[in-house]
Amino acid sequence: MSLFVDEVVVEVKAGRGGNGKVAFRREAHVEFGGPFGGNGGNGGNIYFVGDEGKNTLIDLKYNRHIRAQHGANGEIKGMHGANAEHTYVRVPLGTIVYDEKNNLIGEVLYHGQELLVAKGGKGGRGNIAFATNKNQAPDFAEQGDPGQTFRAKVELQVLADVGLLGYPSVGKSTLISSISNAKAKIAPYPFTTLSPQLGMVRVDEDEFVVADLPGLIEYAHLGVGLGIQFLKHVERCRVLLHIVSMESEDPYKDYLTINNELVQYDEALKDRVQIVVANKMDTEDAEEKLKEFESKLNGIKVFPISALNREGLMALKYEIIRVLKTIPKFEPKQITKVYEFNENKDSDFVITKGDDGIFDITGEKVFILFNRTDFNNESAVKRFARQLRGIGIDEALREAGVQNGDIVRIFSYEFEYLE
């Protein structure tokens, strides 16, 4: 039996773009030479791909560093470097991905669905791309952009059509074993189900996926018992099969307590469609308890069953099919953050002065320009200085009080400021 893992943190590192090439055309019998260095290839992206055959994140637990390949460097004779192949990681349906600031990246709900988790860096341009009428022989090129690197929080919320809801030992495991192909562990003690069990149920030409989830108890929304582990999986079930045991001393109290836990965890769950099931109808006084239970539900239909004796199951399955046909499937949550550098961003840079008297320049656009510059190439460094002036850094430094001879630092590059 494989270990169930529904939350893991992994480091994702997309591929870096290849560097552009500085080269010149010098061939016999060629009248005109000129720049002839090709562009670098783009770095590989990292995608998560939905796989309906998986039901746990255990693969990520033992592979916490996911890296994509780098783009190839540009070459002479104007040859561009190859784009790197993308990296695809197969994950179970219901996988949700957040960045290290807990911003939602996206989620995977369908088999074969591809979710872009980390974007590869753009390839740098070779010197052939910088040739102009004014500068017909540029002797510099761009370096490739780094790929996105961060720690991603990956969470699994079991994706099922029907979730079994109720106290421990109300017969959820017995029911899923009776109506589906799932082989759940069954025993007469609390918390038998320690992790979600999925089963496929077929009714004539229709089918649905049912999930037996960890048992719920009072104060589960505060983390008591296996509460949080249960409740986060409930969110992804289209229909809740609320099972109440007729063996209980007070079935109606159990029913109210469980519903209260749902609302305390997420108020939106109060509107989730429920089918109420009275299980263990084979026990003593079950009929009397059922009548009393139904009288308190204000007309809510109750389906009496005995999961152990397989009684009343066909009527219940037909009702589930009928209800499911009226409820649309979940759509992916909206992505709240798009992982792309914005080269036209209004706030290009930030200038701060440290206790050591050094002026630090940071910012997203400066970061892009910095990483594209080959600081071993004098022409590239001069171009970098022109780019900084172009976005207003010189003027901003003067406003910040910089003086001749002060040290200015841009990430790992330091220089002396001179008017």
C-alpha positions in Angstrom: 0.0 0.0 0.0 1.5 3.3 -1.0 1.9 6.2 1.4 -0.7 8.9 1.0 0.9 12.4 0.8 -1.4 15.4 0.2 1.0 18.3 0.9 4.7 18.9 0.0 7.1 21.8 -0.7 9.4 21.5 -3.7 12.0 23.7 -5.3 11.3 24.4 -8.9 14.1 25.8 -11.2 13.2 26.6 -14.8 16.0 26.6 -17.4 18.2 29.6 -18.1 18.1 31.1 -21.5 21.2 30.5 -23.6 23.7 33.4 -24.1 23.9 35.3 -27.3 27.1 35.0 -29.3 29.6 37.7 -30.3 31.0 36.7 -33.7 32.0 38.3 -37.0 31.8 37.1 -40.6 35.3 36.6 -42.0 35.2 34.3 -45.0 37.2 34.2 -48.1 35.5 35.6 -51.2 32.8 37.3 -49.1 32.8 41.0 -49.8 30.9 42.2 -46.8 31.6 40.9 -43.3 29.9 42.2 -40.2 28.3 40.7 -37.0 27.4 37.1 -37.3 26.6 35.8 -33.7 23.4 34.0 -33.2 20.8 34.2 -30.4 20.6 31.9 -27.4 17.8 29.4 -27.1 15.0 29.8 -24.5 15.3 27.8 -21.2 12.8 25.0 -20.5 9.6 25.6 -18.6 8.3 23.4 -15.8 4.7 22.0 -16.2 2.6 19.9 -13.9 0.4 17.6 -15.9 -2.8 16.0 -14.7 -2.8 12.2 -14.4 -6.0 10.4 -13.4 -4.0 7.3 -12.5 -2.3 9.1 -9.6 -3.9 9.8 -6.2 -1.0 11.0 -4.0 1.9 13.5 -4.1 4.4 10.8 -2.9 6.5 11.2 -6.1 7.1 14.8 -5.2 8.0 14.0 -1.6 11.0 12.0 -2.9 11.8 14.4 -5.7 11.8 17.9 -4.1 14.2 19.5 -6.6 12.6 19.9 -10.1 14.9 21.4 -12.7 14.4 22.2 -16.4 17.2 22.2 -19.0 19.0 25.4 -20.1 18.7 26.8 -23.6 21.7 26.4 -25.9 24.1 29.3 -26.5 24.1 31.1 -29.8 26.8 30.1 -32.3 28.9 31.6 -35.1 27.5 32.1 -38.6 24.3 33.4 -37.2 23.2 30.1 -35.9 20.7 30.3 -33.0 20.9 28.1 -30.0 18.3 25.4 -29.6 15.4 26.0 -27.2 15.5 23.6 -24.2 13.0 20.8 -23.8 10.3 21.5 -21.2 10.0 19.4 -18.0 6.7 17.7 -17.3 5.8 16.4 -13.9 2.7 14.2 -13.6 0.5 14.9 -10.7 -2.9 13.7 -9.4 -6.1 15.6 -10.3 -6.9 18.1 -7.6 -3.3 19.3 -7.3 -3.0 23.0 -6.3 0.2 25.0 -6.6 1.2 28.1 -4.6 4.4 30.1 -4.6 6.5 30.8 -1.5 4.3 33.9 -0.7 1.2 31.7 -0.8 0.0 33.2 -4.1 -2.0 30.8 -6.2 -0.2 29.7 -9.3 -3.0 27.4 -10.5 -4.5 23.9 -10.1 -4.9 20.8 -12.1 -8.4 19.4 -12.5 -8.4 17.4 -15.8 -6.4 14.5 -17.2 -3.8 15.8 -19.5 -4.2 19.4 -18.3 -0.9 21.3 -18.3 -0.2 23.9 -15.7 2.8 26.2 -16.2 4.5 26.3 -12.8 7.9 28.0 -13.6 8.8 29.8 -16.8 12.2 29.3 -18.5 14.4 32.3 -19.2 14.5 34.1 -22.6 17.5 33.5 -24.7 20.0 36.3 -25.1 20.4 38.1 -28.4 23.6 37.7 -30.4 25.5 40.6 -31.9 23.8 40.1 -35.2 20.6 41.4 -33.6 22.2 44.7 -32.6 23.5 45.8 -35.9 22.2 49.3 -37.0 23.2 51.9 -39.5 24.9 53.8 -36.7 26.6 50.7 -35.2 27.3 48.3 -38.0 29.8 46.1 -36.0 28.4 45.7 -32.4 30.9 43.7 -30.3 28.6 42.7 -27.5 25.7 40.3 -27.0 23.1 39.6 -24.3 23.3 36.8 -21.8 20.2 34.6 -21.3 17.6 35.4 -18.7 17.5 33.2 -15.6 14.6 30.8 -15.3 12.2 31.3 -12.4 13.3 29.6 -9.2 11.3 29.4 -6.0 9.9 27.0 -3.4 6.5 25.9 -4.4 3.8 24.6 -2.0 1.9 21.8 -3.6 -1.3 20.6 -2.1 -3.7 17.9 -3.1 -7.5 18.2 -2.6 -9.0 14.9 -3.6 -11.1 15.4 -6.7 -14.2 13.3 -6.5 -17.8 13.6 -7.6 -19.1 12.3 -4.2 -17.5 12.6 -0.8 -18.7 10.5 2.2 -19.4 12.7 5.2 -20.0 11.7 8.7 -18.6 10.6 12.1 -16.0 7.8 12.3 -17.6 4.4 12.3 -20.9 5.4 10.7 -20.1 2.9 7.9 -18.4 5.0 5.2 -15.7 2.5 4.5 -18.2 -0.3 4.4 -20.4 1.7 2.0 -17.6 2.5 -0.5 -16.5 -1.1 -0.5 -20.1 -2.2 -1.2 -20.8 0.2 -4.1 -17.4 0.6 -5.8 -14.1 -1.1 -6.7 -12.4 0.5 -3.6 -11.0 -1.9 -1.0 -11.2 0.2 2.1 -9.9 -0.9 5.5 -12.9 -1.6 7.8 -12.8 -1.9 11.6 -15.1 -0.8 14.5 -12.9 1.9 15.9 -12.5 5.7 15.2 -10.2 7.0 12.5 -10.0 3.7 10.5 -9.7 5.8 7.4 -6.5 7.8 7.8 -6.3 8.9 4.1 -8.8 9.4 1.3 -9.9 6.2 -0.6 -11.2 6.6 -4.1 -13.6 4.2 -5.8 -15.3 4.2 -9.2 -19.1 3.4 -9.2 -20.8 2.3 -12.3 -24.6 2.5 -12.7 -25.9 1.3 -16.1 -24.2 3.7 -18.6 -23.2 6.2 -16.0 -20.3 6.3 -13.5 -19.0 8.6 -10.8 -16.0 8.7 -8.4 -16.6 8.5 -4.7 -14.2 9.4 -1.9 -14.1 7.9 1.5 -12.5 10.6 3.6 -11.0 10.6 7.1 -13.7 10.7 9.8 -14.9 14.0 11.2 -15.6 14.9 14.8 -16.6 17.9 16.8 -14.1 20.8 16.7 -12.5 19.4 13.6 -12.3 22.9 12.1 -9.9 23.7 14.9 -7.7 20.7 14.0 -9.1 18.2 16.5 -8.6 14.6 15.3 -8.1 14.4 11.6 -10.3 17.4 11.0 -8.3 19.6 8.8 -7.1 16.7 6.7 -10.7 15.8 6.1 -12.2 19.2 5.5 -9.8 20.4 2.9 -10.7 17.3 0.8 -14.4 18.0 1.2 -14.0 21.2 -0.7 -13.5 19.4 -4.0 -16.5 17.0 -3.8 -19.5 18.0 -5.9 -22.0 16.2 -3.7 -21.7 15.2 -0.1 -23.2 11.9 1.0 -24.0 12.7 4.7 -24.1 9.3 6.4 -25.8 9.1 9.8 -25.7 5.9 11.8 -29.0 4.6 13.2 -26.9 2.9 15.9 -26.1 6.4 17.4 -27.9 7.5 20.5 -28.9 10.8 18.8 -28.6 10.7 15.0 -30.0 14.2 14.6 -27.4 15.7 16.9 -24.7 14.0 15.0 -26.2 15.4 11.7 -26.2 19.0 13.1 -22.7 18.7 14.6 -21.1 17.6 11.3 -22.8 20.3 9.3 -21.7 22.9 11.9 -18.1 21.8 11.4 -18.4 22.2 7.7 -19.7 25.8 8.0 -17.0 26.7 10.7 -14.3 25.5 8.2 -15.8 27.2 5.1 -19.2 28.9 5.0 -19.5 28.2 1.3 -19.9 24.5 2.2 -23.3 25.1 3.7 -24.6 25.4 0.1 -22.9 22.2 -1.1 -25.6 19.6 -2.1 -26.0 16.8 0.4 -27.8 13.5 0.2 -28.7 12.3 3.6 -28.2 8.5 4.2 -29.4 6.6 7.3 -27.0 3.6 7.6 -27.1 0.5 9.8 -30.8 0.0 9.3 -30.1 -3.6 10.3 -29.5 -2.7 13.9 -32.0 -2.8 16.8 -34.5 0.2 17.0 -33.2 1.5 13.7 -36.8 2.0 12.3 -37.9 4.0 15.3 -34.8 6.2 15.2 -35.2 6.8 11.5 -38.8 8.1 12.0 -37.7 10.4 14.7 -34.7 11.6 12.6 -36.9 12.3 9.5 -39.4 14.2 11.6 -36.7 16.7 12.6 -35.4 17.3 9.0 -38.2 19.4 7.8 -38.9 17.4 4.7 -35.3 16.5 3.7 -35.4 13.1 2.0 -33.5 10.4 3.8 -32.2 7.2 2.1 -32.2 4.2 4.5 -29.6 1.6 3.8 -27.6 -1.2 5.3 -24.2 -1.0 3.8 -23.2 -4.3 5.5 -26.1 -6.2 4.1 -26.1 -4.2 0.8 -29.7 -3.1 1.2 -31.0 0.1 -0.4 -27.9 0.7 -2.3 -29.4 0.7 -5.9 -31.9 3.5 -5.0 -29.1 5.5 -3.5 -26.8 5.1 -6.5 -29.6 6.2 -8.9 -30.2 9.3 -6.7 -26.5 10.2 -6.8 -26.5 9.9 -10.6 -29.6 12.1 -10.9 -28.2 14.8 -8.6 -24.8 14.8 -10.3 -26.3 15.5 -13.7 -27.7 18.8 -12.3 -24.3 20.0 -10.9 -21.5 21.3 -13.1 -17.9 20.1 -12.6 -15.5 22.4 -10.9 -13.6 25.0 -12.9 -10.0 25.8 -12.1 -9.5 28.7 -9.7 -8.3 32.0 -11.1 -4.6 32.5 -11.1 -3.7 35.4 -8.9 -0.2 35.8 -10.0 1.3 35.5 -13.5 5.0 34.6 -13.5 6.5 36.8 -16.2 8.9 39.6 -16.1 7.2 42.9 -17.2 9.8 44.9 -19.0 7.5 47.9 -19.2 6.7 48.0 -15.5 6.2 51.5 -14.1 8.3 51.0 -11.0 11.6 50.1 -12.7 13.9 50.5 -9.7 14.4 51.3 -6.1 17.3 53.2 -4.6 18.3 52.7 -0.9 21.3 53.9 1.0 22.8 51.5 3.5 24.6 52.1 6.8 27.9 51.5 5.0 27.1 54.5 2.7 26.6 52.4 -0.4 23.7 53.2 -2.7 21.9 50.0 -3.6 19.8 49.8 -6.8 17.2 47.1 -7.1 14.1 46.5 -9.1 12.6 44.0 -11.6 13.7 45.8 -14.7 17.2 46.5 -13.4 17.4 42.8 -12.5 16.6 41.9 -16.1 19.1 44.3 -17.6 21.8 43.2 -15.1 21.4 39.5 -15.9 21.5 40.2 -19.6 24.9 42.0 -19.4 28.3 40.3 -19.8 30.4 42.3 -17.4 33.6 40.9 -18.9 32.8 42.7 -22.1 33.5 46.5 -22.0 31.0 47.3 -24.8 28.3 45.4 -22.9 29.0 47.3 -19.7 28.8 50.6 -21.6 25.5 49.5 -23.0 24.3 48.6 -19.5 25.2 52.1 -18.3 23.2 53.7 -21.2 20.2 51.5 -20.4 20.3 52.7 -16.7 20.4 56.3 -17.8 17.5 55.6 -20.1 15.3 54.5 -17.3 16.2 57.5 -15.2 18.7 56.1 -12.7 21.3 58.9 -13.0 18.7 61.6 -12.1 17.3 59.4 -9.3 20.7 58.9 -7.7 21.3 62.7 -7.7 18.0 63.2 -6.0 19.0 60.5 -3.4 22.1 62.6 -2.6 24.8 60.7 -4.4 28.2 62.4 -4.5 31.3 62.0 -6.7 33.2 59.0 -5.5 30.3 57.3 -3.8 29.9 53.6 -4.3 26.8 52.4 -6.2 25.9 48.7 -6.1 23.6 46.9 -8.5 23.2 43.4 -7.1 26.8 42.0 -7.2 28.2 44.8 -9.4 29.8 47.8 -7.7 31.1 51.0 -9.3 32.2 54.5 -8.3 29.8 57.2 -9.2 31.3 60.0 -11.3 29.5 62.9 -12.9 
